[in-house]
Amino acid sequence: MANLRKRIEALHEMFISEKLYIDDMILWESEFRKCILNFSFLSPKVKYEICDTVFINMHEIRLKHEEIFNEMKKRNLEVRKEMDPYFYVQDENAFCIDKSKYDDPSILKLEYATIFYKYMEFINFYERYFSRLPKAEYELERVCHYSPEFKQGLHNFLAQNKIEYLGVRNFLYRPSTKLSRLPLLLKAIFKNEGNDEFKAQYELLIDKLKQVTLKVDNLFKFYSGQFKIYRLSQSLQYVDGLQNPLALGLFQKKRALLKEGEFLIKSEIWASPIISKIYFFDHCILFCESSKGQFSTQKILLDPLFLERLLFFDINVGFNKLEGDEDKYFPLFLLETSENNLITILFEDFDVRKIYISILSDALLSIKKNYCTNLKLTKININLQNILSACQTSKFIFAEMSESMSDLESTSEQNENETDVDVITNEKLFKLKEFRCAVKEYTKKIEKHFLSSEPLFKSFTTFRSQNKILEEGSDDSDEGAIEQTSWIKKLCYGQETFSHVLNENLEDHTDDFEYIKNQEDMLIASTKNGIFKILGNDKKMIYQGITKKVLYDSQYEILMFQSGSTLCICNFNNTMNSIKPFSIKKILEIFFMEQTLEDHL
């Protein structure tokens, strides 16, 4: 008997919940819409744009739930008429069933599961609503920010209906609370249902709604994250004098903002630490001005740190000194390896720093899963002066080695007082050799910059180079491995000159093993004097002129290089001793960072 009493109570709660939900929807979607349309300070066009953005498809959700509620009233009335043929309906929105007669055979026939199955398409309306909810919330806040009259009108509406304590978010997220509460209400009925057939229907419906709720939650999280990144991208600007040559790539579909916060940061370009708003993405870190408001412009203060070029440490291995009150902070050192820039984030709480280290570690591990692991460094044995960059043709191995890592290890002598680098390196993230090389390059930079002043950095001068092949211009020559397809075509797709080069007939050398071996063993080196072909101990200049970068696709026998501000392309193979290049772009700044001088015009 107790279960039957709980059953009718659960059915009653389900009914009342549906009624209150519809009342809230009418108040917000219908009544507030009328309020907006009556605002005299807005043009008709703006009024309807606000309504379409803020209310989304809430009217469709409301109409579908009104159909469900009408069906529930109809079934309640049928049960009551069966119990009392002379019953007179006074309030059509009332439950109308006497709960004290919970054991009546007619009441035992009452169930709501089939109603929701009948109108299950209402779920599609929720998916659309939650995919647009982040924008709706933002636009409503934006209108209130820029229009004091609208903000006052909204406040007056809430006050007149005595719901100002609930606030706007209660109504914007009302569909969310309804959808998440629906399985709980059905579960209360299911637990006390005695009819096995009804019980099976409730169980299936609960599982279905749980799956839908999870899907809608994930949908909202995705669109919320994407819209937040979009809003941020619209507000970002570089400070005067700072221009990043790399695209930030914030509009990629799978881009994620992992964490954000305001912290004290130190950099070589500032005399003292400053407060910065830091955004940790899954591919880079942005350092911006401290936030001045949701709708204000944010200035990017430093070059973005891309995670592929980042080493980070939570122990001070001698990078810099923490002065004055800085000793009370917990530092996190970020070393950008391509330009050897160091940024220090000062955390007030040890556990907060631990959270950010975990986030960075996971992001780096995710990136490094896509790394090509079979690359290796090779020393060029031929003495060529002023080499800027070189690549092995098919394997695409760059010869940017002033010395091998084993030489670097053997020539390094650490002082006893220095921090053991083995302790601070995470084997999953950074190799010991990678760390030592980065510290060596950074130390060289600092030594050069502070040569005549008191050292601010601990000495790592024991890392010394015995042989130096490349000039400083080869900093960017460690590009990733390129697929054995027409990767050069991907760089210049649509260029008529490239199409002309590619369409030239290539000879079939499938059975010529010597030719194939020579193609794979050949090295192409760009120097200040020109481009050299290196095959075994033989070297020949195939192009005379200053070149900064050279790439070669051995499969399609296409050579691409930068000469001055011109990007050139041509056919070439190991049997040729000269080239006839075509110009693709004549105004070029940094082609391999996807920026040309034309972009600034």
N, C-alpha and C positions, 0 to 999 in steps of 0.2 A: 504493500500500500504506500509505503514511503516513497518508493521509486515512481509510482504513478503521480503522486503529488508533486514531486520534483520535475516530472516530465511536463505537466501542464504549466508549471511555473517557467520552465525553460522555453516552452512554446510561446507563452505570454511575453517573455523578455525578448524573444526573437521578433515578435510582432511589433512591440513598442519601439524597438531599436530601428526597425524599418521606417516607422512613422516619423520618429524624431529626425532621422537622416534626411528624409524628404523635406521636412520642415526647414531644416538648416539649408538645404540646397535651394529651396524657394526663396528664403530670406537673402541669401548671398547672390545667387545667380540671377534671380528675377527682380527682387526689390532693389538691390544695389545697382543693377544694370539700369533700371528706370531712374535711379538717382543720378547716375552719370549722364544719362541722356538729357536730363533736365538742367545740367550745369550750363549757365549762361556765358561763362567765361571761356568755354571751349567751342571750337568750330565743329560742325557736324561730322566732318571727315575725321578729326582727331578723336571725337567721342566714340565712333564706331571702331576705329583702330584700337583704342584702349580696351573696349569691350571684347573684341575678337582675341586680343592677346591675353588678357587677364582671365577670362572665363573659359577660354579654349572650347572644349566640347562638353562642358558641364551640363548643358541643357539636354544632351543626348543621354547622359548618364541618369539624370533626374527622370526623364520620361520613361526609361527602361525600368527603373526602380518603382515608378508609379504603377506600371503594368504588373510588376511582381506583387506590390502591396494590394492592388485591387483583386488579384487572384487569391491572396491570403484572406482578405475580407470575405470574398465569396465563399471560400471553403469554411470559414468560421461560421458564417450565417447558415450554411447548409447543415452543419452539425447542430447549431442551436435550434433551427427549425425542426430537426429530427427529434431533439429532446423536448421542445415545447412548440407545437404547431401554431399556437396563438401568440408567439413572441412578436412584439412590435419594436422595430428599430428606431431608437431615439437619436443615437449618435453613430453615424455610419463608419466613423474612424475608430470606434471603440472595439475592444477585443470581443465583446458581446457573449462570451462563454462564461458560465458560472464555474469558477475554478474550484469551488467546494465540492462539485460533483466530478472529481477527477477520475473516479472509477466507473463512470457511466460508459456503457458499450459504444455509444455514439462518439464520445470524445476519443476513445481508443482508435477510431478510424482516422483521426486528424493527423496529417503529416504535411511538411513543407518541402521535402527533398525534391519531389517531382516538379515543383514550381520552378525552383532554381535551375534544374536540368532543362526545363522548357525554354528558359530565357538565358541560357548560358552564353549567348553571343554578347551579352553586356560586358564581358571581360575585354573584348576588343576595344571598347570605348575607354576603358581604364588604361590600356597600353598607350593609346594615343594621348590621353590626358597627361600621364606621367612623363612621356617623352618631351612634352612642351612645358611642363610645370616650372623647371628652372628659369626659363626665359620669362614666364608669366610673373613669377615672384620678383625677378630683377626689374622688369619694366614697371611694375606697380611701385616699387621703391624709388625708381628713377623719376617717375611722374610726380610722386610726393616730394622728392628732393628739389626738383626744378619748378614746381607749381605749388606755392603755399596755399592757393585757393582750393586746389584739389585735395591737398592734405587736410585742410580744415573741413572740407565737405565730407571726406571719409570719416573724420573724427565725429562730426555731427550725426552722421548716419548710425555709427556704432552707439553713440550716446542715446539717441532717440529710441533705439531698440534695446537699450540697457545691456549691451553686450561688449562694451568697451574693454572690460576686464579680460575677455577672450582674445581680442586682437585679431589682426588680419590673417596671420598664419594658421589660426585654428580653422578658418574656412577654406583657405587654399589647400590645406592638407587633410581636410575632412574626408575626401574619398580614400585617402591612405589609411586612416584609422578605421574606416568602415570595412575596407577590404581585408585588413589584418584581423579585425574582430569577428568577422563572419564565420571563419572555421571554429572559433572558440564557442560561439553561440550554438552552432550545429553540434559540436562535440558534447555540450551539456544535454542536448536532446538525445543524442546517440547513447550516452551512458545510461539513460533511464528508459529507453525505448524497449518495450517487451515484444513487439512484433518483429520477428526475425527478418522478414522481407523489408520492412521499413528500415531496420537497423543496417542491413547491407547497403541500401540506397544512401543512407546518411554517411556511411563509411566511405563509399566511393566518392561522394560529393566533397567530403572533407579533404581527402587526398588530392582531388582535382583542384580545389581552391588553394591548398597549400602550395602546389606546384605553380599555380598562377601567381600567387603572392610573391613567391621567390623570383619568378621571371620578371614581374613588374618592379620589384626592388632592385634587381640587377639593371633593368632598363633605366630606372631613375638614376642610379649611381653613375651609369655610363654617360647619360646625357648631362647630368649635373656636372660631372668632371669635365666633359668636353666644352660645355658652355662656360664654365669657370675659366678654362684656358683661353677660350675665345675672348672673353671679356678682358682678361689680363693682357692678351696680345694687342688689343685695341688701345690700351692705356700705356703701353711701354714705349719709351723713347730713350735714345742714348744721350748721355750728357755731352755737352759741347767738347769737341776734340776727340771723342771716342766713336769709332766706327768699326763694327765687327765684320770681317770679310766673309764669315760663314753664315749661311741661313740658319735660323734657330730651329726651323722644322716643327713649330708648335701646332701646325694644322694636320699633322699626320693622324690617321684614324686611331691608331693604338697608343698615341701619346698620352702619358699620365703624369699628373702633378702629385708627387709622392708625399710631400710635406712642405710646409712653409712656416716661417717664424721670424721674429726680430731679434737680432743678436749683435753683440759688439764684435767688430772685425778689425783686423790689422792688415795693412798692405804696405808694400815698399813705397808707394807713391804718396802716402799720407804721413804727416809727422806724428800723429796720434790716432788712436782707434776711434771709430765712429759707429753709430747705430745704423744697421742696414736691415732691410726686409729681404730675406733670402728665400728663393723658390728652388726647391729640389725636384727636378723633373727626372724622368727615367733615362735621360740621355745627357743632361747638362745641369749646371747650377747657375742661377742668375742672382746677382747682387744689386739691389735697387735701393733707392731712397726709402727712408722710413715712411710708411703709409700715412697719407694725409686725409684719407677718406675713400669711400667705395668708388666714387665717380671722378677722382682726381687722376692726373697724369703721374705715372711713375717713371723716374729716370733710372736707367741702367748705369751704375757707377763704374763697373769694371768689365773687362772682357769676359764673356761667358766661359765657364769652365766645362768643357766637354769631357764626359766620364771616360771616353776611350784614351784620353791623354792625362788622366789624373792618377796621382798617388796620394794617399792620405795616411796620416799617422796621429796617434793620440798620445805619443810620448815625444818630448822635445829631444831630438837627437843632435841638437846644436844649430838649428836653423836660426833662431833669434833669442833674444833675452826678453823675459816678461818683467817689465819695470813697474815700480810703484804698486798701485792697487791691483795690477794685472795678476799678481801672484795668487790672488784668491779665486781666480777663474780656472776653469778646466779647458785647456786649449785643444783644438783640432786643427792640424796643419794640412793644408791642401796645396799640393805641388803640381803645377801644370807643366808637363814635361817637354812640350814642343817649344815654348817660349821661356821656360824656366822661371815662371812667376810663382811666388809663394803668397798665399792668403791664409791668415790664421783666424779661426772663429773662436771666440771666447765665451764659453758656457758658464752660467752661474750654478748650474746643477749637474752633478756627475751623471745621474740617471738620464737626464735629457740628452746629454752628449752620447750616452750609450745607445739611446733610441736612434739618433741620427746616424751613428756609425753603423748600426744594423741595417738601416735603410740604404745607405750608400753601398754597403757590402753586398746586399741582395741585388741592387741595381747593376753593380759591376759584374757580379757573377752571371747575371742574365745576359749582359752584353758579351762577355768573354766566351759564352757558350757558342757564339757564332764565329769566333776567331778561327782562322786557318792555323792548324797546329803543326803543319809540316814545312813551314818556312824556316830557312836557316840563313845565317850570314856567311858570305864568302869574301875572302880578301882577293883583290885584283893584284896579280903578280906583275903586271906590265906597268912601267913607270910612265904615266901620262900627267902632264902638268895641268893644274887648275881644273880638275874634274869637278863638275857641279852635281851631276847625278848619273847613275848608270843602272841598267836593268838587264837581267838575263831574259832572253826573248820569250820562250813559252812558259817557263816556270815563274816568270815575273818576280825575280828575287833582286832586290835593290842592293847595290854595293855601297852602302853608307857606313863604312866601318873604319874608324880611325885605329881600332885595335880589336882583337877578339876579347870576349868576356873572360876567357881563361887567362889571357895576358893581364887583364885588368885586375883579376883576383891575385895573381902571383906577385904583382908589383905594389899591392896595397899593404900598408903596415899601419894597423890601428894602434893608437895610444891606449894605455891601460885605463885612463880616465874617461875615454869615450864610451858612449852607450853602445852596447852590443846590438848590431843591426839585425842579428838573427832573432832577437827577442821581439822586435817591433813589426816584423813582416808577417803577413798572413799568407801562408803557402797557397791557399786557394785563390787569393787575389793577386799577389805580387810575388815575383821570384826575387831571390836575394840579389842576383846579378842585375835585375831590372832596377831595384832600389839603389844599389851602389852606383850604377851608371847615372841615374837621375841626380843623386846627391853630388856626384863629381861635376856634372854639367852645371848644376846650380851654384856650386862653390866657385867654379871658374868665373861665372858671371858676377858673383858678388865680389870676388877678389879684384876683378877688373874695375868694378864700380867704386869700391871703397879702398883703392890701392893706397891712397895717401892719408886715410883717416884711421881712427882707432877701430879695430875689427868689431863688427856687431854680430858676427856669425862665428860659430865654432869652426876650427880649421879641419878641413878634410883634404889637405894638400898632399896627403900620402897617396891619394888616387892620382896617378900620373900616367900620361900617355907616352909611350915610347915611339910610336909611329903614327903619323897623321897623313892620310891620303886625301881627304876631302876638305874643301873650304867651308866656311860657315854657311854658304848659300845652299847647302844640302839639307837644311833643317826639316824640310817638308817632304823628303824623298822616301819616307817609310809608309807609303800608301799600302793598303791591303791587297791581298791577292785578287786577281781578276779572273773571272770565269773563262773557260776555254770556248767562249762564243764570241761573237763580234762585240766585245765590250767597248771598243772605240766607236763602233756605230752608235751605241747607246749615248755616247757623249756628244755626237754631232748629228743625230738623226734629223733628217729633213734638209740638210745642207746639200745644195746641188753639186758642189765640188766633191764632197765625200761620195755622193752617189756615182759621180763620174769615175772616181778612183776605184770604188768597189766593183763597178760593172766591167772593169777591164778583165779580160780572160786570164785565169790563173792556170798554169800548167799542172797536170796531175803528176804528183811525185809520190804516190802511194807506195810504189814498189822500190823507190830509190831510198834505201836505208841510209846511205851516206849523206844524202841531201837533208833528210829528216833529222839526222844526228847533228849536222852542222847548224840547222835552224835552232835546235834546242840548246846547243852549246854556245851559240853566238851571243856576245855581249854588245850592247849599244851604249856608248858613253857620250854624254854631252859635256863640253868644256867651254872655256871662254874663247877658244879659238875655232871651235866647230864640233861636229859630230864624228865619232870614230866607231868603226866596226872592229871588234876584237874577236878573233877566232883562233884559239890556241895561243901561240906566241906571235901570231901575225896581227898587226894593227894597220888599218887604213883609214884616212880621213875621207868621209863620204859627203861631207857638207862643210863649207868654210863660212864662218860667221859666229857671232856670239849667240849662244843658246842657253836657256835656263832650265829646260826640262825636256825629257824625251820619253815617249812611250811606244811600245812596239807590240803588234799583234801578229804572232808568227803564223797562225792558222790562215788569216786572210792576207798576210804579207803587207800589212799597213803600218806605216811609221808616222807618228804624230810628235811634233815638237813646238816649243815656243822660242821664237827668235825676236828679241826686242819686245815690241808690243803686238807682234803678229803671231797668230796660231796657224801652223802649216801642217800639211798632210800629204803623203805620197805613197806609192808602192815601193817595196824594198824586200829583197831576200838575200841570203848569204852569198849568192853568186855575183851580186852587183857591187860595184865599187864607187858609185855615185848615185845621186838622187835628183829628181826634178820635182820639187815641192809645189803645191798649190796653196794659196792663202785662203783660209776659212774666215778668220776674224782679224781685222787690221787694227782694231782699238782694243787691246787686251791689257788688263791689269793683273789679276790673279786667276787664271783660268781654272786651276785645279781647286780653287775654293769657290767656284761658281760666281765670280764677280768680274765684271768688265767695266771699263771707264764709261761705257754707254749707260750703265745703270745709274750713274750720278747725274746724267744730263736731264 
